[in-house]
Amino acid sequence: MKGQPINTLTVDDLEKMITMIVRKVIREEITQDYYINEDGVKVLYREEEIDPAYLAELQQAYQEIESGKAELTEGEKVVEELRNLGLDL
């Protein structure tokens, strides 16, 4: 499936992909000190567990956005592009 155009995916392919993603998320949530909320934002379970490397990663991402080196894409635009590629969402 890797590298396969999205318009050639079957329902079975999508089901397998979703299953793999859900399993990965569950494994990560069990072993990580954070979870991803409904907005796709990392939320730490306890503030005192904040990893300095993670804070540095957040700061770098913020600086890239502020300087214009990185752009944010609205979820609606992503869904529209996927629909244009033939994915039935």
N, C-alpha and C positions, 0 to 999 in steps of 0.2 A: 504494500500500500504506500510505502514511503516514496515520495516523488510522483505519485500518480495524480493526474489532473482531477480536480474535484468533480467535473461533469461525467467522469467515467466510474465513479463510485457506485456500488450497489447498496441496497438497504442492509445487506449482511455486512458489507465493509463498514458502513457507518455504525452499525450496532457493535461490531468488534472494536472500533475506535473509541466509541463512547464508553464501553466496558473497560477498556484499558485506561482511559483517562480517569474514570471514577475510581478504579482500583488504586491508581497512582495518587490521587488526591487523598483517599482514605489512608494510605500508607504514610503520606507526608503529614497529615494532620495528627496521626498517632505519634509520630516521631518528632515533630517540630514543636516549637514553642509558640507557634502562631497559627491562625487560620485565615482563610480568605473569605471576606464577607460578601454579601450579595452584590456589592458594587465593584468587586474585584480588588479590594484593598486588603493588604496584609494587616491583621489585627493581632497584637501580642496578647497572650493569655495573662501575663503579669508584667507590669511595667518594669519591675526591677530586673527582669530577664533580658532587657534590650541588649542585643549584641552590638558592640561598637562598630564592627564591620558592616552590619546592616544599616546602622545610622549613617555611616559614611556613604553607603550605596544610595540611600534615600537623598542625602545632601547632594551627591553628584547628579542624580536624576533631576532634582529640583533645579540645579544650576544649569543643566543642559536645556531644560524647558524655558527657564528665564532668559537664557542667552539666545534662544532661537535655534539651537543646534538640534533640538528634538521637538517633534510636533505631537500633539495629542489628537487622536482620532475618535470621534463620537461613535458609540456602539451602533447607532442607526445607520451610519455610513458604511460600516463594515457589513452589516446585515444586507443592505442594499447591494453592495458589491457582490456578495455571495449569491444573492438572488439573480443578479445579472449574469453570473457564471452558470446558472441553471440549477442551483440548489434550492429545493422546495422548503422554505422556512415558514 
